[in-house]
């Protein structure tokens, strides 16, 4: 059951950018999630307030899930663009060196 040789991905030129974007998005999500926890801990009656056919706790929880998905899509888009930009710049540099 040989899976063949592993691929060589090389150096990730956009790793620093992707790390910064991920940490900022994590911080944003943590702050919003902390708001959910604080409201549940300090003002539990507020979470029981009706919101449509449900209550604020369910709406806030669903909002957190939707936010996590949206942040993942945004992260993927931003990091994909950064990788393309770094790879294109690297290719242009290699072409310029080849022409010299």
N, C-alpha and C positions, 0 to 999 in steps of 0.2 A: 504494500500500500504506500507507494512513493508519491508524494505530492509535488515532486520536482524541486528545483532550486528556488530559494526565496528571492523576491524581487529586491533590487537595490533602489531605494527611494532617494538616496542622496541627502544632502543637507536641506533643511526646511528654512529658506530665507525669510519666511514670514512668521516664524514661530513666536517671536517677540510680540508682534502685532496681535496675533491670535490670542496670546496669553493675556495681554492688556484688555482686549475686547471682552474676553470671557470673564475676567475678574470684575470688570465694570458691570457687566450684565448680571453676574452673580450678586454683586453688592445691591443693585437695584431690586432684584428679586427678593433678597434677604430683608431689605427695608420694608417692602410691601408685605412680605410674609410676617415680619415682626409686628406690623400693624394688626394683622389678623389675630395673632397670638395675644397681643396686648388688649385688644377689644374683647376677646373671649375671656381673658383673665380679669380685667378690671370692670368692664361693663357687659356682663353676659346677657342682660336683658335687651341690650341693643341688638344683639345677634338674633333675637327672637322676633324682631320687627318684621312684619309681612312685606314681601317684595314680590308682587305679582301673585303667583300661585304657590310660592315658596317663602323662605325667610332670608334675612340678610346673610346668615351663616352659609347657607347653600349657595347663594348668589356669589358671595365673596370667594368661597372655595372653588366654584366653577371658574370664576374669574382668574384665580391663581393658576389653574390648570391651563386655561386658554393663554394666559400670559407666558407661561413656561414654553408652550408650543410656539408662540409668536417669537419669543426671544431665540429659540433654537433655529427657526427659519431665518431670522435676521442675521444671527451669528453665521450660519452657513453661507448666506449671500455675501456678507461682508468679507469673510475669510476667503471665499472663492475668488472674489475680485482681487484681494490682496495677493493671493498666490499667483493669479494670472499676471498681475502687474510685475511682481518680482521675477517670474519666469520670463516674461517678455523683455524686461530690462536685461536679464542675464543673457538671453539669446542675442539681443542687440549688441551687447558687449563682446560676445564671442564672434559675431559677424564682423565687428569693427576690428578686432584683433586679427582676424583671418585676412582681412583686406590690406592690412598694413604691411 
